[in-house]
Amino acid sequence: MRRARTIDWVPHAVLLIGIAIIAFPVYVTVVASTLTTPEIVYGPMSLLPGPHGPENYVQALSEGNAKTSGVGVGRMLLNTLVVALAIAVGKIAISIISAYAVVFFNFPGRMAFFWLIFLTLMLPVEVRIVPTYAVVAGLGLVDTYAGLAVPLIASATATLLFRQFFLTIPDEMVEAAKVDGAGPMRFFKDVVLPLSRTNIAALFVILFIYGWNQYLWPLLVTNDAEMTTIVIGIRRMLGNGDAQTEWSIVMATTVLALLPPVAIVILMQRWFVKGLVETEK
């Protein structure tokens, strides 16, 4: 019995150690956001919060620092939120409709179209970034929300996941809907969408964080400081060469950048886990 109890504690100990390793840098970041830059750089930094947190966060939200051309973090967060929501909602909308068409409609070349969609997994935006930028620039979408979001909306992965789920819907349910006089759109709205709620929630969390963390494409397609996203803003705050970095503002900005993704994960945690582990539909 003692041996069994000891073995039961091993996974908990490993989890606690992993949490400590992950949480400690986040804690240091939060503490640093309440100190001044000299306190962070020139002395052994205190591991207790300081008194300068409010002023650091107010300055970050309203002004940023000298390297962000006076654009505050509030504007960067708004830009990133709009782009992340557009990418997540757009990917889900396009993917669920394309998967529905592939599974429930019989038309010539149905599987050929599906495999063409699937093959786009080998063409991420990093591979096609030059022609994609040329198209976006030609359409005049540089420094716009559409230019930031639209090229990242198509998703073969989400289409594949929805297709695999739709294949588990019994044929009897489809036939029953036809007997009741439900057309394709009503069947999609009244049957498929309610059954897909957990999958949609899980994908929304993943795709929102994917859009929130974008770096390369926003760096290329934005020139106006007012369209800067939060990841690009943090990188610009770090500066280059001998330019002094205002670490207190950088840390406050980093904490602010963490809050929306963390909030999304916490608010949708139950649906997210259910969508990943649920097997009985």
Secondary structure, 3 states (H helix, E strand, C coil): CHHHHHHHHHHHHHHHHHHHHHHHHHHHHHHHCCCCHHHHHCCCCCCCCCCCHHHHHHHHHHCCCHHHCCCCHHHHHHHHHHHHHHHHHHHHHHHHHHHHHHHHCCCCCHHHHHHHHHHHHHCCCCCCHHHHHHHHHHCCCCCCHHHHHHHHCCCHHHHHHHHHHHCCCCHHHHHHHHHCCCCHHHHHHHHHHHHCHHHHHHHHHHHHHHHHCCCHHHHHHCCCHHHCCHHHHHHHHHCCCCCCCCHHHHHHHHHHHHHHHHHHHHHCHHHHHHHHHCCCC
